[in-house]
Amino acid sequence: MQVRTTVLYAALSLACLASAHADTLDKVAQSGQITLAYRESSVPFSYLNQSKPAGISVDISNAVVEAVKKATGKNDIKVNWQAVTSQNRIPLLTNGTIDLECGSTTNNTTRGKDVDFAINHFYTGTRLLVKKSSGIKNYSDLKGKTVAVTSGTTNLQVMRKANAENNWGIDMVHPKDHADAFLLVESDRASAFAMDDILLYGLIANAKNPGDYEVVGDALQVEPYACMLRKDDPKFKALVDGVISDMMKSGQFTQLYDKWFVQPIPPSNMALNLPMSEQLKQNLVELSDKPAF
């Protein structure tokens, strides 16, 4: 009986904890602070520039903070920034450590069981970063070679499935973050880094020798990026969606896109020169939060 009571108490405690974290606006209003997540090397979405978070996803997060201040009537809300990885971003959101994650996170149905997503703000697909000197042009050139795929990403699932179905014979390693994966290629400990193509272009733009690398291979799939928030929190989702939809309708998002994807970006002041995709142009009108799968 005592064991059952203890288990029941623990379950109720967890339920209360989840409920307490569900209403983000109330949580922020009561605590006087909000915690935003950032990635350390997801250029140009969310990355460290001179020890400070930067990128288009960081700009979106800051816009959300301004809306939160208006919604709560508190202009002195303290903003905390928390670094996250592909592996810990969902647990840190669901347990209340962070309140919003705008980085380079794919919106898909599997993750949608644990979290909610705002309006999609980018579309990308898995491709390969390689050294130009490697001679690698597609996945079939990787038989018996080592490929880095960041742990905790949808790309890892996609690569495992495609590797098995196509008998590519790839040996995959799973570093904890994108910068670590790039370092494996840079140091010739991996022949390629499989990841969302936009992140690969961002890493090349900020590499010591950008001319040494290229992005190759067919896109294995197309996936949307979206800001991630706690599940069953309709007020906060409406606020975040409202911020993003207003940016898209007013043309502010297009200006941000030009700033981060077309113009030179810090710290290397290299330009990605990446035009907006047709999928993203369409979503500026549709304002959809539809998951990938």
SERO-4910 file (N, C-alpha, C, O; in steps of 0.05 Angstrom, whole numbers):
BEGIN
 pado doro    nc1    nc2    nc3   cac1   cac2   cac3    cc1    cc2    cc3    oc1    oc2    oc3
  Met    A     17    -24      0      0      0      0     17     25      0     12     44    -14
  Gln    A     38     25     16     56     48     18     70     54     -9     73     77    -17
  Val    A     78     32    -23     91     35    -49     72     47    -69     79     65    -83
  Arg    A     47     37    -69     27     47    -87     21     76    -82     18     92   -100
  Thr    A     20     83    -56     15    111    -49     37    129    -58     33    152    -68
  Thr    A     62    119    -55     85    135    -63     85    139    -93     91    161   -103
  Val    A     79    118   -108     78    120   -137     56    140   -146     60    156   -164
  Leu    A     33    138   -132     11    156   -139     19    185   -133     13    203   -149
  Tyr    A     32    189   -111     41    216   -103     60    227   -124     59    251   -132
  Ala    A     79    210   -132     98    219   -152     85    226   -179     92    246   -191
  Ala    A     65    210   -186     51    215   -211     36    241   -210     36    257   -228
  Leu    A     23    246   -187      8    271   -183     27    295   -183     20    316   -193
  Ser    A     50    291   -171     70    313   -170     79    320   -198     82    344   -205
  Leu    A     84    300   -215     93    305   -242     71    318   -258     76    336   -274
  Ala    A     46    310   -253     23    322   -267     21    352   -259     16    369   -276
  Cys    A     24    357   -233     23    385   -224     46    402   -236     42    425   -243
  Leu    A     69    389   -238     92    403   -249     87    410   -278     92    433   -287
  Ala    A     76    391   -293     70    395   -322     49    417   -324     51    435   -342
  Ser    A     29    417   -307      7    437   -308     18    464   -302     11    484   -314
  Ala    A     37    466   -282     48    492   -275     64    504   -297     66    528   -300
  His    A     77    486   -313     93    496   -335     77    501   -361     87    513   -380
  Ala    A     52    492   -361     36    493   -385     30    522   -394     32    528   -417
  Asp    A     23    539   -375     16    567   -381     41    584   -380     48    594   -358
  Thr    A     55    587   -402     80    601   -402     77    631   -395     94    642   -381
  Leu    A     56    643   -405     52    672   -399     49    677   -369     60    696   -358
  Asp    A     33    659   -355     30    662   -326     57    656   -312     64    671   -294
  Lys    A     71    636   -322     97    630   -310    117    653   -312    130    660   -292
  Val    A    117    666   -335    135    689   -339    126    713   -322    142    727   -310
  Ala    A    100    718   -322     89    740   -306     96    737   -276    103    757   -263
  Gln    A     93    713   -266     98    708   -238    128    709   -231    136    719   -210
  Ser    A    145    699   -248    174    698   -243    188    723   -251    210    729   -240
  Gly    A    177    738   -270    190    762   -280    213    756   -299    230    774   -304
  Gln    A    214    732   -309    236    725   -327    227    704   -347    209    688   -343
  Ile    A    241    703   -370    235    684   -391    262    672   -400    282    686   -402
  Thr    A    262    646   -406    287    633   -414    284    623   -443    267    607   -449
  Leu    A    302    634   -460    302    627   -488    325    608   -494    347    612   -483
  Ala    A    321    590   -512    342    571   -520    357    582   -544    346    596   -560
  Tyr    A    382    574   -546    398    580   -570    416    557   -576    423    541   -558
  Arg    A    424    555   -601    443    535   -610    470    549   -613    472    572   -619
  Glu    A    492    534   -609    518    546   -611    530    546   -639    549    562   -644
  Ser    A    519    530   -657    531    530   -684    512    524   -707    519    513   -727
  Ser    A    486    533   -703    466    530   -725    464    555   -741    443    569   -741
  Val    A    486    562   -755    487    586   -772    468    581   -796    469    560   -808
  Pro    A    452    602   -804    449    628   -793    425    631   -775    414    653   -771
  Phe    A    415    609   -764    391    609   -748    397    618   -719    385    637   -709
  Ser    A    415    604   -707    421    609   -679    449    599   -673    455    575   -675
  Tyr    A    467    618   -666    495    611   -662    508    632   -645    497    654   -641
  Leu    A    532    626   -635    546    645   -619    564    663   -637    579    653   -653
  Asn    A    561    689   -633    577    709   -646    589    727   -625    574    743   -613
  Gln    A    615    726   -620    628    741   -599    614    735   -572    608    753   -556
  Ser    A    609    709   -567    597    699   -542    568    707   -538    557    703   -516
  Lys    A    555    717   -558    527    725   -556    510    710   -577    520    707   -599
  Pro    A    486    701   -570    469    688   -589    462    707   -612    455    730   -608
  Ala    A    463    696   -637    456    712   -661    442    695   -681    444    670   -679
  Gly    A    429    707   -700    416    692   -721    387    699   -725    375    714   -708
  Ile    A    374    690   -746    347    697   -752    328    686   -731    308    699   -724
  Ser    A    334    662   -720    317    651   -699    319    666   -673    300    668   -658
  Val    A    342    678   -668    346    695   -645    330    720   -648    319    730   -628
  Asp    A    330    732   -672    314    756   -677    284    750   -673    270    766   -662
  Ile    A    275    726   -682    247    719   -677    241    716   -647    221    725   -637
  Ser    A    260    704   -633    257    701   -604    255    728   -590    238    731   -572
  Asn    A    271    746   -598    271    773   -586    244    787   -591    234    802   -574
  Ala    A    233    783   -615    207    794   -622    185    782   -604    166    796   -596
  Val    A    187    757   -599    168    743   -581    170    755   -553    149    759   -540
  Val    A    194    761   -544    197    773   -517    182    800   -515    169    806   -495
  Glu    A    184    816   -536    170    842   -536    140    838   -535    126    853   -521
  Ala    A    130    818   -549    101    812   -548     93    802   -520     72    808   -510
  Val    A    111    786   -507    105    776   -480    104    799   -460     87    800   -443
  Lys    A    122    819   -463    121    842   -446     94    857   -448     83    865   -428
  Lys    A     84    860   -472     59    873   -476     36    857   -465     18    867   -452
  Ala    A     37    830   -469     15    813   -460     14    811   -430     -8    809   -418
  Thr    A     37    813   -416     37    811   -387     37    838   -373     33    839   -349
  Gly    A     41    859   -389     43    886   -377     67    891   -361     68    908   -344
  Lys    A     88    875   -366    113    877   -352    136    883   -371    143    867   -388
  Asn    A    147    907   -369    168    916   -387    196    909   -377    216    913   -391
  Asp    A    197    899   -352    223    894   -340    229    864   -339    244    855   -321
  Ile    A    217    848   -356    222    819   -356    251    813   -362    263    823   -381
  Lys    A    263    797   -345    291    789   -349    293    766   -370    278    747   -368
  Val    A    310    769   -389    314    749   -410    339    733   -405    361    743   -404
  Asn    A    335    707   -401    357    688   -397    361    672   -423    341    665   -436
  Trp    A    386    667   -430    392    651   -453    405    624   -445    424    624   -429
  Gln    A    395    602   -455    404    576   -447    413    560   -472    398    557   -491
  Ala    A    439    552   -473    448    536   -495    435    508   -495    433    496   -473
  Val    A    427    498   -518    416    471   -519    429    456   -542    441    468   -560
  Thr    A    426    430   -542    436    413   -563    412    398   -576    389    400   -566
  Ser    A    417    383   -597    396    368   -610    384    348   -591    360    342   -592
  Gln    A    400    337   -572    391    317   -554    374    327   -530    355    315   -522
  Asn    A    382    351   -520    369    360   -495    348    382   -499    335    390   -479
  Arg    A    344    391   -523    326    414   -527    297    408   -519    283    424   -507
  Ile    A    287    383   -526    260    376   -519    257    372   -489    238    382   -477
  Pro    A    274    356   -476    272    353   -447    273    379   -431    259    383   -412
  Leu    A    291    397   -440    293    423   -426    269    440   -429    263    457   -412
  Leu    A    255    437   -451    230    451   -456    207    440   -439    193    454   -426
  Thr    A    204    413   -440    182    401   -426    184    402   -396    164    403   -382
  Asn    A    209    403   -386    212    405   -356    212    433   -346    215    438   -322
  Gly    A    209    453   -363    206    481   -355    232    496   -353    232    520   -345
  Thr    A    255    484   -360    281    498   -359    281    521   -379    291    543   -373
  Ile    A    272    516   -403    270    537   -423    240    541   -430    224    523   -426
  Asp    A    234    564   -441    206    571   -447    200    571   -477    177    569   -485
  Leu    A    221    575   -493    218    576   -522    244    567   -535    265    575   -526
  Glu    A    242    551   -556    265    542   -570    262    549   -600    247    536   -614
  Cys    A    275    570   -608    276    578   -636    305    573   -646    323    590   -640
  Gly    A    310    551   -659    337    545   -668    336    535   -696    331    549   -715
  Ser    A    342    509   -699    341    496   -725    327    469   -722    337    448   -729
  Thr    A    303    470   -710    288    446   -702    267    439   -723    250    456   -730
  Thr    A    267    414   -733    247    405   -752    221    400   -738    219    387   -717
  Asn    A    200    410   -750    172    406   -741    162    379   -753    157    378   -777
  Asn    A    160    359   -737    149    333   -747    130    321   -727    127    330   -704
  Thr    A    115    301   -736     93    289   -720    103    275   -696     90    274   -675
  Thr    A    127    263   -698    138    249   -674    144    268   -652    135    263   -629
  Arg    A    157    290   -657    162    310   -637    136    323   -628    134    332   -605
  Gly    A    116    325   -646     91    337   -639     75    322   -618     56    333   -607
  Lys    A     84    298   -611     71    284   -589     80    295   -561     66    292   -542
  Asp    A    103    309   -561    114    319   -536    114    349   -534    113    360   -512
  Val    A    114    363   -557    115    392   -557     97    403   -579     86    388   -595
  Asp    A     93    429   -579     78    442   -600     98    459   -617    120    466   -607
  Phe    A     90    465   -641    107    481   -659     91    506   -669     67    505   -673
  Ala    A    106    527   -673     94    552   -684     94    550   -714    100    529   -725
  Ile    A     87    571   -727     86    572   -757    114    566   -768    134    577   -758
  Asn    A    115    549   -788    140    542   -801    154    567   -813    141    583   -826
  His    A    181    569   -808    195    592   -819    219    585   -837    234    603   -844
  Phe    A    222    559   -843    243    552   -862    238    523   -871    225    507   -858
  Tyr    A    249    516   -895    246    489   -906    274    481   -916    288    496   -930
  Thr    A    282    456   -910    308    447   -917    308    416   -921    288    403   -916
  Gly    A    331    405   -930    333    376   -934    361    367   -928    380    382   -928
  Thr    A    364    341   -922    390    329   -915    407    326   -940    399    315   -960
  Arg    A    432    337   -938    452    335   -959    479    330   -946    480    325   -922
  Leu    A    501    332   -961    527    324   -951    547    348   -953    549    360   -974
  Leu    A    561    353   -931    584    371   -932    609    354   -934    614    336   -919
  Val    A    626    360   -955    650    345   -959    673    365   -967    668    388   -973
  Lys    A    697    355   -966    719    370   -977    719    367  -1007    714    345  -1018
  Lys    A    724    388  -1021    724    387  -1051    744    367  -1061    740    354  -1082
  Ser    A    766    363  -1046    787    344  -1055    779    315  -1051    793    297  -1060
  Ser    A    756    310  -1038    748    282  -1032    738    267  -1056    739    242  -1057
  Gly    A    728    281  -1076    716    268  -1099    688    258  -1095    676    245  -1112
  Ile    A    677    262  -1071    650    253  -1064    629    271  -1076    630    296  -1072
  Lys    A    610    260  -1091    589    276  -1104    561    267  -1095    542    283  -1098
  Asn    A    558    242  -1085    532    233  -1076    536    210  -1056    558    202  -1051
  Tyr    A    514    200  -1046    514    181  -1025    528    155  -1033    540    141  -1017
  Ser    A    525    147  -1058    537    122  -1068    567    123  -1067    580    102  -1069
  Asp    A    579    147  -1065    608    149  -1063    619    145  -1035    643    147  -1030
  Leu    A    601    139  -1016    609    137   -988    612    109   -977    615    105   -953
  Lys    A    611     89   -995    613     61   -986    638     56   -970    660     62   -980
  Gly    A    636     46   -946    659     40   -929    671     65   -916    692     63   -903
  Lys    A    659     88   -920    669    113   -908    654    121   -883    631    112   -879
  Thr    A    666    138   -867    653    148   -843    639    174   -848    650    193   -860
  Val    A    614    176   -840    598    199   -843    588    209   -816    577    193   -800
  Ala    A    591    234   -810    581    246   -785    553    255   -788    546    268   -808
  Val    A    536    249   -769    508    258   -768    502    266   -739    504    249   -721
  Thr    A    495    291   -734    491    300   -707    470    284   -692    449    278   -702
  Ser    A    478    276   -667    460    260   -650    434    275   -644    435    299   -640
  Gly    A    412    261   -643    387    273   -635    372    288   -657    353    302   -651
  Thr    A    381    285   -682    369    300   -704    352    281   -721    356    257   -721
  Thr    A    333    292   -736    317    277   -755    335    267   -778    329    246   -790
  Asn    A    357    281   -783    375    273   -804    387    245   -799    391    230   -817
  Leu    A    392    239   -774    403    213   -766    383    191   -773    391    170   -783
  Gln    A    358    196   -767    337    176   -774    335    172   -804    333    150   -814
  Val    A    336    194   -819    334    194   -848    358    179   -860    355    162   -878
  Met    A    382    185   -850    406    172   -861    406    142   -855    414    126   -872
  Arg    A    398    135   -831    398    106   -824    379     91   -843    386     69   -852
  Lys    A    356    102   -847    336     89   -864    346     87   -893    345     66   -906
  Ala    A    357    109   -904    366    109   -931    391     91   -935    394     79   -955
  Asn    A    408     91   -915    432     74   -916    424     44   -918    436     29   -933
  Ala    A    404     37   -902    396      9   -902    381      2   -928    385    -20   -939
  Glu    A    364     20   -937    348     14   -961    365     13   -986    359     -2  -1005
  Asn    A    386     29   -987    402     32  -1012    429     16  -1010    444     16  -1030
  Asn    A    433      3   -987    458    -12   -984    483      5   -990    501     -4  -1004
  Trp    A    483     29   -979    506     47   -984    531     38   -969    553     45   -977
  Gly    A    528     23   -947    551     14   -932    566     36   -918    590     36   -915
  Ile    A    551     56   -908    562     79   -894    566     72   -864    548     60   -852
  Asp    A    588     80   -853    593     78   -824    587    105   -811    602    124   -817
  Met    A    567    107   -795    558    132   -784    568    136   -755    568    118   -739
  Val    A    577    161   -749    585    169   -722    566    192   -715    556    206   -732
  His    A    562    196   -688    542    214   -679    552    235   -659    548    232   -635
  Pro    A    566    256   -669    575    277   -650    552    292   -638    529    291   -648
  Lys    A    557    306   -616    536    319   -601    525    344   -614    502    351   -609
  Asp    A    541    358   -630    531    382   -643    544    386   -670    563    372   -677
  His    A    533    406   -685    542    410   -713    571    418   -715    585    409   -733
  Ala    A    581    434   -696    609    443   -697    627    419   -694    648    418   -707
  Asp    A    620    400   -677    636    376   -673    636    359   -698    657    347   -705
  Ala    A    613    357   -711    612    342   -736    629    354   -758    643    340   -773
  Phe    A    628    380   -760    645    394   -780    674    389   -775    690    385   -793
  Leu    A    682    390   -749    710    386   -742    719    358   -750    743    355   -758
  Leu    A    702    338   -750    709    311   -759    716    311   -788    735    297   -796
  Val    A    702    326   -804    708    328   -833    734    344   -837    751    337   -853
  Glu    A    735    366   -822    758    384   -825    784    369   -818    805    374   -831
  Ser    A    783    351   -799    807    336   -790    810    309   -803    826    293   -796
  Asp    A    793    304   -824    794    279   -839    787    254   -823    795    232   -831
  Arg    A    773    258   -801    764    235   -786    736    225   -796    727    204   -788
  Ala    A    724    241   -813    699    233   -827    701    244   -855    712    265   -860
  Ser    A    689    229   -874    690    237   -902    668    257   -909    671    272   -928
  Ala    A    647    257   -893    625    275   -899    609    281   -873    611    266   -854
  Phe    A    593    302   -874    575    309   -853    548    312   -865    543    330   -882
  Ala    A    529    295   -857    502    295   -868    484    311   -849    481    305   -826
  Met    A    472    332   -860    456    350   -844    438    367   -862    441    366   -887
  Asp    A    421    383   -851    404    402   -866    423    420   -883    442    431   -872
  Asp    A    417    422   -909    436    436   -926    442    465   -918    464    474   -921
  Ile    A    421    479   -907    426    507   -899    446    509   -877    462    528   -876
  Leu    A    446    490   -858    465    490   -836    493    484   -847    513    495   -836
  Leu    A    495    468   -867    521    461   -879    532    486   -893    556    492   -890
  Tyr    A    516    501   -907    525    525   -920    534    545   -899    554    559   -903
  Gly    A    520    547   -877    528    565   -856    555    558   -843    571    576   -838
  Leu    A    560    532   -839    585    523   -828    608    529   -848    630    538   -839
  Ile    A    604    525   -873    624    531   -893    631    561   -894    654    568   -895
  Ala    A    610    577   -892    614    606   -893    631    616   -870    645    636   -873
  Asn    A    631    602   -848    646    611   -824    671    593   -819    683    595   -798
  Ala    A    678    576   -839    701    559   -836    727    575   -840    726    597   -852
  Lys    A    750    564   -831    775    578   -835    782    580   -864    793    600   -873
  Asn    A    776    559   -879    781    559   -908    756    550   -923    754    527   -931
  Pro    A    737    569   -927    711    562   -939    714    548   -966    698    531   -974
  Gly    A    735    556   -981    738    546  -1008    745    516  -1009    745    504  -1031
  Asp    A    752    504   -986    759    476   -985    735    457   -985    738    433   -989
  Tyr    A    711    468   -981    688    451   -976    665    457   -996    664    478  -1009
  Glu    A    647    438   -999    624    441  -1016    601    424  -1005    606    405   -990
  Val    A    577    431  -1013    553    415  -1006    545    399  -1031    540    411  -1052
  Val    A    542    373  -1028    536    355  -1051    513    336  -1043    504    335  -1020
  Gly    A    504    321  -1063    484    300  -1058    456    310  -1062    450    333  -1059
  Asp    A    438    291  -1068    410    297  -1071    398    303  -1043    407    291  -1023
  Ala    A    378    320  -1042    364    324  -1017    346    300  -1011    329    293  -1027
  Leu    A    351    287   -988    336    262   -982    307    268   -975    290    250   -978
  Gln    A    301    292   -965    274    298   -957    272    328   -954    292    342   -953
  Val    A    248    339   -952    244    367   -946    229    370   -920    208    357   -916
  Glu    A    241    385   -901    229    388   -874    227    417   -867    243    433   -874
  Pro    A    206    424   -852    202    451   -842    216    455   -815    216    438   -798
  Tyr    A    227    479   -811    236    488   -785    214    505   -772    200    519   -786
  Ala    A    213    503   -746    193    519   -731    203    523   -702    217    506   -692
  Cys    A    194    544   -690    199    549   -661    183    528   -645    160    521   -652
  Met    A    195    519   -624    183    498   -607    175    509   -580    190    523   -567
  Leu    A    150    501   -571    140    510   -545    126    487   -532    122    466   -544
  Arg    A    120    491   -506    108    469   -491     80    463   -502     66    480   -512
  Lys    A     73    437   -499     47    427   -509     24    437   -492     27    443   -468
  Asp    A      1    440   -504    -24    447   -490    -22    474   -476    -29    477   -453
  Asp    A    -11    494   -490     -8    521   -480    -19    540   -502     -3    554   -515
  Pro    A    -45    540   -507    -57    555   -529    -51    585   -529    -48    597   -550
  Lys    A    -50    597   -505    -46    626   -504    -18    633   -514    -15    652   -529
  Phe    A      2    618   -506     29    624   -514     33    617   -544     47    631   -558
  Lys    A     22    595   -553     24    588   -581     11    610   -598     22    618   -619
  Ala    A    -12    620   -590    -25    642   -605     -8    666   -606     -7    680   -626
  Leu    A      6    672   -584     23    696   -583     47    692   -602     53    710   -618
  Val    A     60    669   -601     84    664   -618     75    663   -647     89    675   -664
  Asp    A     53    649   -653     43    649   -681     36    677   -690     41    684   -714
  Gly    A     25    693   -672     18    720   -680     42    737   -687     42    752   -706
  Val    A     64    734   -671     88    748   -677     99    741   -705    106    758   -720
  Ile    A    100    715   -710    112    705   -735     94    712   -759    104    721   -780
  Ser    A     68    709   -756     50    716   -778     50    746   -784     50    753   -807
  Asp    A     52    763   -763     54    792   -768     80    798   -783     80    815   -801
  Met    A    102    785   -776    127    789   -789    125    781   -819    136    795   -836
  Met    A    112    759   -824    109    749   -851     90    767   -868     96    772   -892
  Lys    A     69    776   -856     49    793   -871     60    821   -876     55    832   -897
  Ser    A     76    831   -857     86    859   -860    110    862   -877    117    884   -885
  Gly    A    124    840   -884    148    841   -899    173    842   -881    195    841   -892
  Gln    A    169    843   -855    192    843   -837    208    817   -838    232    817   -837
  Phe    A    193    794   -841    207    769   -843    224    768   -868    247    758   -867
  Thr    A    214    778   -890    230    778   -915    255    795   -912    276    788   -922
  Gln    A    253    817   -897    277    833   -891    297    817   -874    321    819   -879
  Leu    A    287    803   -854    304    786   -838    317    764   -854    341    758   -851
  Tyr    A    302    753   -872    313    732   -889    336    743   -906    357    730   -908
  Asp    A    332    766   -918    353    779   -934    378    784   -916    400    781   -925
  Lys    A    373    793   -892    395    799   -873    412    775   -867    437    777   -866
  Trp    A    400    752   -863    414    728   -854    421    708   -876    440    692   -873
  Phe    A    407    708   -898    411    688   -919    423    699   -945    433    684   -962
  Val    A    422    725   -948    432    738   -973    456    756   -968    475    755   -983
  Gln    A    454    772   -947    475    791   -941    498    778   -925    494    757   -913
  Pro    A    521    791   -924    543    780   -907    535    779   -878    522    797   -868
  Ile    A    543    757   -864    536    754   -836    561    750   -819    581    740   -829
  Pro    A    559    758   -794    582    754   -776    585    725   -769    566    710   -772
  Pro    A    609    717   -759    632    734   -754    651    737   -778    668    754   -777
  Ser    A    647    721   -799    666    722   -821    658    741   -843    673    747   -861
  Asn    A    633    752   -841    622    770   -861    621    757   -889    625    770   -909
  Met    A    616    731   -889    612    716   -914    581    715   -919    566    714   -900
  Ala    A    573    716   -944    545    715   -951    537    687   -960    552    674   -975
  Leu    A    514    677   -951    505    651   -960    493    652   -988    494    633  -1003
  Asn    A    483    676   -996    471    680  -1022    451    658  -1029    451    647  -1051
  Leu    A    433    653  -1010    413    633  -1014    385    645  -1017    373    655   -998
  Pro    A    374    645  -1042    347    656  -1046    326    640  -1031    330    617  -1024
  Met    A    304    653  -1026    282    641  -1011    270    618  -1028    265    622  -1052
  Ser    A    266    595  -1015    254    572  -1030    225    577  -1036    212    594  -1024
  Glu    A    215    562  -1056    186    564  -1063    169    555  -1040    147    567  -1036
  Gln    A    177    535  -1025    161    526  -1002    158    548   -981    136    551   -970
  Leu    A    180    562   -976    178    584   -956    162    607   -966    146    619   -951
  Lys    A    165    614   -992    149    636  -1003    119    629  -1001    103    646   -994
  Gln    A    112    604  -1005     85    595  -1003     75    598   -974     52    605   -970
  Asn    A     92    591   -955     84    592   -927     81    621   -916     69    625   -896
  Leu    A     93    640   -930     89    668   -922     60    676   -926     50    695   -914
  Val    A     47    661   -944     18    666   -949      1    647   -933    -19    655   -921
  Glu    A      9    621   -932     -8    601   -919     -5    602   -888    -24    596   -874
  Leu    A     18    611   -878     22    612   -849     16    586   -835      3    585   -815
  Ser    A     27    564   -847     22    537   -837     41    528   -816     65    536   -817
  Asp    A     32    512   -797     49    499   -778     49    468   -783     55    453   -765
  Lys    A     43    460   -808     41    432   -815     67    418   -811     88    428   -821
  Pro    A     68    395   -798     93    380   -794    102    366   -819     87    363   -838
  Ala    A    127    357   -818    139    343   -841    126    316   -845    118    309   -867
  Phe    A    124    300   -824    113    273   -825    107    263   -797     97    241   -794
***
